[in-house]
Amino acid sequence: MNITGNTVFIPGATSGIGLALALRLQAKGNTVVVGGRRTDVLERLAAEHGLGTVRIDVADPVSIEEATAHVVARHPGLNVLVAMAGIMRSEDWTTPGFLADAEAVVTTNLLGPIRLIAALTEHLRKQPGAAIITVSSGLAHAPLRITPSYNATKAAIHMLSETLRLQLAPAGVQVIELVPPSVRTALLPGQETSDLAMPLDEFADEVMTLLEARPDSTEILVERVKFLRFGAERGDYDEVVATLNASDPHAR
């Protein structure tokens, strides 16, 4: 993926990793459209940063259809989708009451990206320099005990990315998987201030450096996530899982 000259759509970019990357991509000379549910936040981001905005709820298939059609109509040169939106919930499957959270996580984290990609694939196949950036997690490769559905959805996103890459490469659409470690965002309560989570600006800066240095990358892996990502390959998977679950729950 070229780091400049694109039109980029990032649902779920009104805060956290999504917004940090949106602002950095805009600074590199890309036209960036961010999506989110709260119109007041979208209006503020448009006023303060000059970002394009669209209201979208990635848990709602109708909202996805309407928002993607709006973005394509307003920005026919759209050539990069960053499927950023996601939620994380603590779940205890040994007690009643976990199912609603589990279903919400699956709907947002897995069905959301599937529906977004489905809505834009045909358009992207016609665009030069097209790319889809999916967002998985280090927890796709090592499970955090308290977040079973989150772990599962991110593992699914990893394999979806691997497979879509095979299907879309002949059409010239690059599929890049962004694999964050724990980052200081509001994904879980207390994570924004956790010493074991990576500072947001440090993460976003390293991601941009990697994108610029390695335009043909299939995975974007900051150094901090490699402990989780390659446990099985190194042969220390059991140690990785034990270390992860012995630490602060935000240390993913």
Secondary structure by P-SEA (a helix, b strand, c coil): ccccccbbbbccccccaaaaaaaaaaaaccbbbbbbccaaaaaaaaaacbbbbbbbccccaaaaaaaaaaaaaacccccccccccbbbbbbccccccaaaaaaaaaacaaaaaaaaaaacaaaaaaccbbbbbbbbcccccccccccaaaaaaaaaaaaaaaaaaaacccccbbbbbbbbcccccccccccccccccccaaaaaaaaaaaaaaccccccccccccccccccccccaaaaaaaaaaacccccc
